[in-house]
Amino acid sequence: MRGTKQLVASVILKEGMRFVERNPVQNVSKLLDWGEKLVKKEQHQDILNSVRKAWEEEGNWHELTKIVLSELHPKVRNKLLINFFVNSCLAGIPIRDKLAEELGFKLPWTILMDPTAGCNIKCKGCWASEYSKASSLDYNTLDRIIQEGKKIGIYFYLYSGGEPLLRKKDLIGLAKKHDDCAFLAFTNGTLVDEGLAQDIVEAGNLILAFSIEGTEEETDARRGQGTYQKVIKSMDILKSHGAAFGFSACYHSQNFDGVSSDDFVDLMVEKGCLFGWYFTYMPLGKNADLSLLASPEQREHVYRRVRELRKHKPVFLMDFWNDGEYTQGCIAGGRCYLHINANGDVEPCAFIHYSNVNIKDVSLLEALDNPLFIEYQSNQPFNNNHLRPCPLLDNPEMLKKMVNNTCAQSTQLLDHESVEDLTDKCMNVSKRWEKTASRLWQEKEHGADMPPPLK
């Protein structure tokens, strides 16, 4: 149940939205003034000031704001502002912070869940292929996790898989039931049609992130012939309905330059993407293709390109690994997020397949207070150089220690990959990245201002 402050904030913002509804672009400044009434924490005031400055400077962020206000369906736009910014951020953060202090362990901002491990395509190097395809989280379990999450201030939920849209009826049902939450599903983009687009807009609080590898050739090489065109068509359908969506790109040794190019990002903006999320290839599973691992030079290329693109493109870009400087290192293990796979295993991260608790046996709070998560939090950040945030890719000895200290077991039902085998694959690239990351970190210390930390 929502608290009094959260209800008041929602009412204030709704009143502000009704006031500017007739011409939202022209009345952005008035909407920001309404936002001033909601902001209490200094951190949130700094963010609001940054938003106001970006709008007044009329650059790429100004353009992105105009797109959100003028091209999204009003219901989608309003749900995005209220559920994400008010419920998840302004109201949710203080609730979680207070409870975390009482409990003695961190409470996450978001939860990533896999409704199913099944998928309608087979992508080269996909970590989800290491799980049993028969595994799934039923509707009642997903619903219970969300209900328990809201009680501790979590109002943002992510879906991955497998292909989560194989369960699209359940996802729409959950979005409508929990209409005070924001939901995002990572999808291969092959199952979107006009009916789903209408359902998404009707719900208003479900966003899709389309997996795409760059060009048509690069995407189809990993995801199968014809996949690229299906993704592009799905984007066109959602844009025509005023739905909110973005892209998710896995960069590796064969596409790192393409997915970080101006041409690619320009196309994503043209198609209607509001955000882009970059991930790097991880060598999970005993048969992982190590040739796809990005070299330090290639990772640095993406690091620099994403920062350059942010200055000019009207799209919000994130880099799961290279943005460690913004988050003060690794965000997993319940610090900011966790992963619950389709079998119910509670994992620290989508890319760390070890666990010692299953959500089907315990409550969400009990799951968060598990040995591996506590070990994570006692060791975070895993490196004082936040360009080396990951306990696997950047500090593999840390993951080995934590898994062994807590007797966590592999959740990869197909091969039960030992933590020693997994971390051995990352040792070489980790040592090489250490040199590059040290140079980049020194550049930041002696050059550009460091960004404020995400707490």
C-alpha positions in Angstrom: 0.0 0.0 0.0 1.3 3.4 -0.9 2.3 5.8 1.9 0.7 9.3 2.4 3.7 11.1 1.0 3.6 9.0 -2.2 -0.1 9.6 -2.7 0.4 13.3 -2.2 3.3 13.3 -4.7 1.2 11.4 -7.3 -1.7 13.8 -6.8 0.5 16.9 -7.2 2.2 15.5 -10.3 -1.2 14.5 -11.8 -2.5 18.0 -11.3 0.6 19.4 -12.9 0.2 17.0 -15.9 -3.5 18.0 -16.3 -2.4 21.6 -16.3 0.2 21.2 -19.0 -1.7 18.5 -21.0 -2.9 20.9 -23.7 0.6 21.9 -24.7 3.1 19.9 -22.7 6.2 21.0 -24.7 5.4 24.7 -24.1 4.7 24.1 -20.4 7.8 22.1 -19.5 9.0 24.8 -17.2 5.7 24.8 -15.3 5.9 21.0 -15.0 9.4 21.4 -13.5 8.0 23.9 -11.1 5.4 21.3 -10.0 8.3 18.9 -9.5 9.9 21.3 -7.1 7.0 20.6 -4.7 7.9 16.9 -4.7 11.6 17.0 -4.2 13.0 16.7 -0.7 16.3 15.0 -0.9 19.4 17.0 -2.0 20.3 14.3 -4.5 16.9 14.6 -6.2 17.1 18.4 -6.2 20.4 18.1 -8.0 18.8 15.9 -10.6 15.9 18.3 -11.1 18.3 21.2 -11.5 20.2 19.2 -14.2 16.9 18.5 -16.0 16.0 22.1 -15.9 19.4 23.2 -17.2 19.3 20.6 -20.0 15.9 21.8 -21.1 16.9 25.4 -21.1 20.0 24.8 -23.1 18.0 23.3 -26.0 20.4 20.6 -26.9 19.9 16.8 -27.3 18.3 16.4 -23.9 15.9 19.1 -24.8 15.0 17.2 -28.0 14.5 13.9 -26.1 12.2 15.6 -23.6 10.1 17.0 -26.5 9.8 13.5 -28.0 8.6 12.1 -24.7 6.1 14.9 -24.2 4.8 15.1 -27.8 5.1 11.6 -29.3 4.2 9.2 -26.5 0.6 8.3 -25.8 -0.7 10.5 -22.9 -1.4 7.5 -20.7 2.1 6.1 -21.3 3.8 9.5 -20.7 1.9 10.0 -17.5 2.5 6.5 -16.2 6.2 6.9 -17.0 6.4 10.1 -15.0 4.4 9.0 -12.0 5.3 5.3 -11.6 9.0 5.6 -12.4 10.0 9.1 -11.1 7.6 9.5 -8.2 6.9 5.9 -7.0 10.2 4.2 -7.8 12.6 7.1 -7.2 11.2 10.0 -5.1 9.0 7.8 -2.8 10.7 4.4 -3.1 14.2 5.4 -2.3 13.5 6.8 1.2 11.4 3.8 2.1 14.1 1.4 1.1 16.9 3.4 2.7 15.1 3.5 6.1 14.2 -0.2 6.1 17.7 -1.2 4.9 19.2 0.6 7.9 16.9 -1.3 10.2 17.5 -4.7 8.6 21.3 -4.3 8.1 21.4 -5.2 4.4 20.7 -3.4 1.1 17.3 -3.3 -0.6 17.4 -3.1 -4.4 15.9 -0.4 -6.6 14.7 -2.9 -9.1 14.3 -6.7 -9.6 15.0 -8.6 -12.8 12.9 -11.7 -13.2 12.7 -14.4 -15.9 9.1 -15.4 -16.5 10.4 -18.3 -18.7 13.7 -19.8 -19.8 12.1 -20.8 -23.1 12.7 -18.8 -26.3 11.5 -18.9 -29.9 15.0 -18.3 -31.4 18.5 -19.4 -30.5 21.2 -16.7 -30.3 24.9 -17.5 -30.5 26.5 -17.0 -27.1 23.3 -16.5 -25.2 23.7 -17.1 -21.4 20.0 -18.0 -21.1 20.7 -21.2 -23.1 22.5 -22.6 -20.0 19.2 -22.8 -18.2 16.5 -25.5 -18.6 14.0 -24.5 -21.2 11.2 -26.0 -19.1 11.8 -23.6 -16.2 9.3 -20.9 -15.5 7.9 -18.6 -12.8 4.2 -18.9 -12.7 1.9 -15.9 -12.5 1.2 -16.2 -8.8 5.0 -16.3 -8.0 5.6 -13.2 -10.1 2.7 -11.5 -8.5 3.9 -12.4 -5.0 7.4 -11.0 -5.7 5.9 -7.7 -6.9 3.5 -7.5 -3.9 6.3 -8.1 -1.5 8.6 -5.8 -3.3 6.1 -2.9 -3.1 5.9 -3.3 0.6 9.6 -2.4 0.9 9.6 0.4 -1.7 10.4 -1.4 -5.0 8.2 -0.1 -7.8 10.4 -1.0 -10.9 10.6 -4.5 -12.3 12.5 -5.9 -15.3 11.9 -9.1 -17.3 14.4 -11.1 -19.2 14.6 -14.8 -20.2 14.4 -16.7 -22.4 11.9 -14.6 -24.3 9.5 -12.9 -21.8 6.9 -12.1 -24.5 6.2 -15.8 -24.7 4.3 -14.9 -21.5 2.9 -11.6 -22.8 -0.6 -12.2 -21.5 0.7 -12.6 -18.0 3.0 -9.6 -18.3 0.1 -7.4 -19.4 -2.0 -8.7 -16.6 0.7 -8.0 -14.0 1.2 -4.5 -15.4 -2.5 -3.7 -15.2 -2.8 -5.2 -11.7 0.2 -3.3 -10.4 -0.6 0.0 -12.1 1.5 1.9 -9.6 4.7 0.1 -10.9 6.9 0.5 -13.9 7.9 -2.6 -15.9 10.5 -3.1 -18.6 10.9 -6.3 -20.7 14.1 -7.2 -22.7 12.8 -8.9 -25.8 14.2 -10.3 -29.1 11.4 -8.3 -30.8 9.9 -11.1 -32.9 6.6 -11.4 -31.1 5.2 -7.9 -31.3 2.0 -7.3 -33.2 -0.8 -4.7 -33.3 -2.7 -6.4 -30.6 0.2 -6.4 -28.2 1.0 -2.8 -28.9 -2.6 -1.8 -28.1 -2.4 -3.8 -24.8 0.9 -2.1 -23.9 -0.6 1.4 -24.4 -3.7 0.5 -22.5 -1.6 -0.7 -19.6 0.6 2.4 -19.9 3.4 1.1 -17.6 5.2 -1.6 -19.7 8.2 -0.6 -21.7 10.1 -2.9 -24.2 13.9 -3.0 -24.8 14.6 -4.6 -28.2 17.8 -6.7 -28.5 19.7 -5.7 -31.6 23.3 -6.2 -32.6 23.9 -3.3 -35.0 23.4 -3.8 -38.7 21.1 -6.3 -40.3 24.1 -8.5 -41.0 25.5 -8.3 -37.5 22.1 -8.9 -35.9 21.2 -11.9 -38.0 24.6 -13.4 -37.6 23.9 -13.9 -33.9 20.1 -14.1 -33.8 19.1 -15.8 -37.0 18.1 -14.8 -40.5 15.3 -12.3 -40.7 15.5 -11.3 -37.0 16.7 -7.7 -37.7 13.7 -6.9 -40.0 11.3 -8.3 -37.4 12.8 -6.0 -34.7 12.6 -3.0 -37.0 9.0 -3.8 -37.8 8.2 -4.1 -34.1 9.7 -0.7 -33.4 7.5 0.8 -36.2 4.4 -0.8 -34.7 5.1 0.5 -31.2 6.0 4.0 -32.4 2.7 4.2 -34.3 0.8 3.5 -31.1 2.8 6.0 -28.9 4.4 3.3 -26.8 7.7 3.8 -25.0 10.6 1.6 -26.0 14.4 1.4 -26.5 17.2 -0.9 -27.6 19.5 -3.3 -25.9 22.8 -4.0 -27.6 25.4 -6.6 -26.7 28.8 -5.5 -28.0 31.5 -8.0 -28.7 34.6 -8.4 -30.8 32.7 -8.5 -34.0 30.3 -5.6 -33.7 31.7 -3.2 -31.1 32.2 -0.4 -33.7 28.8 -0.9 -35.4 26.6 -0.7 -32.3 28.4 2.4 -31.1 28.4 4.2 -34.5 26.5 7.4 -35.3 24.6 5.6 -38.1 23.3 2.9 -35.7 22.2 5.3 -33.0 20.7 7.7 -35.5 18.6 4.8 -36.9 17.4 3.8 -33.4 16.4 7.4 -32.7 14.6 7.6 -36.0 12.7 4.4 -35.2 11.5 5.9 -31.9 13.9 4.5 -29.2 14.0 6.7 -26.1 16.9 4.8 -24.5 19.7 2.4 -25.3 21.3 -0.1 -23.0 24.8 -1.5 -23.8 26.0 -4.8 -22.4 29.2 -6.7 -23.3 29.5 -10.3 -24.1 30.1 -12.6 -21.1 31.6 -16.1 -21.6 29.0 -18.1 -19.6 28.8 -21.8 -20.1 31.4 -24.4 -20.8 31.0 -24.0 -24.5 31.2 -20.2 -24.5 32.8 -18.7 -27.6 35.8 -16.8 -26.1 36.6 -15.2 -29.4 33.5 -12.9 -28.9 35.0 -11.3 -25.7 35.7 -7.6 -26.4 39.4 -6.7 -26.1 40.4 -3.8 -23.8 40.9 -1.7 -26.9 37.4 -2.5 -28.1 35.9 -1.9 -24.7 37.6 1.5 -24.5 36.2 2.3 -28.0 32.6 1.7 -26.7 33.4 3.6 -23.5 34.5 6.7 -25.4 31.8 6.4 -28.1 28.9 6.2 -25.6 30.1 9.3 -23.8 30.4 11.1 -27.1 27.0 10.0 -28.3 25.4 11.2 -25.0 26.5 14.8 -25.8 24.7 14.9 -29.2 22.0 12.3 -29.6 18.4 12.6 -28.3 18.4 9.2 -26.6 19.3 8.1 -23.0 22.3 5.8 -23.3 23.6 3.5 -20.6 26.6 1.1 -20.4 26.2 -1.7 -17.9 29.9 -2.1 -17.4 31.6 1.1 -18.4 29.2 3.3 -16.4 30.5 1.9 -13.1 31.8 5.4 -12.3 28.2 6.7 -12.1 27.1 3.9 -9.7 30.2 3.6 -7.5 30.9 0.1 -8.9 28.9 -3.0 -9.1 25.1 -2.6 -8.5 24.3 -6.3 -8.2 23.8 -8.6 -5.2 20.8 -6.6 -3.9 22.7 -3.3 -3.7 20.6 -1.8 -6.5 19.3 -4.9 -8.3 19.2 -8.7 -8.3 18.1 -11.5 -10.7 15.6 -14.3 -10.2 15.9 -16.9 -12.9 13.0 -18.9 -14.3 13.7 -21.8 -11.9 13.3 -19.3 -9.0 17.0 -19.2 -8.1 17.9 -15.8 -6.6 21.2 -14.7 -8.2 23.2 -11.6 -7.6 23.2 -10.7 -11.3 21.9 -11.9 -14.6 25.5 -12.7 -15.5 26.4 -14.5 -12.2 24.7 -17.9 -12.2 25.3 -18.9 -8.6 22.8 -19.0 -5.7 22.0 -20.5 -2.3 18.3 -19.6 -2.1 15.2 -20.1 -4.2 12.3 -17.6 -4.2 9.8 -20.5 -4.3 10.9 -21.5 -0.8 11.3 -18.1 1.0 9.9 -14.6 1.1 11.6 -11.8 -0.9 13.1 -10.3 2.3 14.5 -13.7 3.3 15.9 -14.0 -0.2 17.6 -10.7 0.1 19.2 -11.7 3.4 21.1 -14.6 1.8 24.9 -15.3 2.4 26.0 -14.6 -1.2 24.3 -11.2 -1.2 25.7 -10.3 2.2 29.1 -11.3 0.9 28.6 -9.1 -2.1 27.7 -6.1 -0.1 30.5 -6.5 2.3 33.0 -6.4 -0.6 31.4 -3.7 -2.8 32.9 -1.9 -4.5 35.1 -4.7 -5.7 37.7 -2.1 -7.0 38.4 1.5 -6.1 38.7 2.1 -9.9 35.0 2.1 -10.8 35.8 1.4 -14.4 36.5 -2.1 -13.1 33.2 -2.7 -11.4 32.4 -6.4 -12.2 33.4 -9.2 -9.9 33.6 -11.6 -12.9 34.9 -9.7 -15.9 37.1 -7.2 -14.0 37.9 -8.8 -10.7 37.4 -12.6 -11.2 39.3 -13.5 -8.0 36.6 -11.7 -6.1 33.7 -13.8 -7.5 35.7 -17.0 -6.9 36.2 -16.0 -3.2 32.6 -15.0 -2.6 31.0 -18.1 -4.2 33.3 -20.4 -2.3 32.9 -18.5 1.0 29.1 -18.9 0.8 29.0 -22.4 -0.8 26.8 -21.0 -3.5 25.9 -23.5 -6.2 25.8 -23.2 -10.0 22.3 -22.5 -11.3 23.2 -23.6 -14.9 21.3 -26.8 -14.9 22.8 -27.9 -18.3 26.5 -27.8 -17.2 26.8 -26.7 -13.6 29.9 -24.6 -14.5 32.2 -24.3 -11.5 33.3 -20.8 -10.5 36.9 -21.8 -11.1 36.2 -22.7 -14.7 34.2 -19.5 -15.2 36.7 -17.1 -13.7 39.6 -18.7 -15.4 38.1 -17.6 -18.7 38.2 -14.0 -17.6 41.6 -13.8 -16.0 43.5 -12.8 -19.1 41.1 -10.1 -20.3 40.8 -8.8 -16.8 44.5 -8.2 -16.4 44.7 -6.5 -19.8 41.7 -4.3 -19.0 43.3 -3.3 -15.7 46.0 -1.4 -17.5 43.5 0.4 -19.8 41.1 1.2 -16.9 43.9 2.6 -14.8 44.8 5.0 -17.6 41.2 6.0 -18.2 40.6 6.5 -14.4 43.7 8.8 -14.2 42.3 10.8 -17.2 39.1 11.4 -15.2 40.9 12.3 -12.0 43.1 14.9 -13.8 40.6 15.9 -16.5 36.8 16.0 -16.6 34.8 16.3 -13.5 33.7 13.0 -11.9 29.9 12.4 -12.1 27.9 12.4 -8.9 27.4 8.9 -7.3 24.2 7.0 -7.5 23.1 6.1 -4.0 
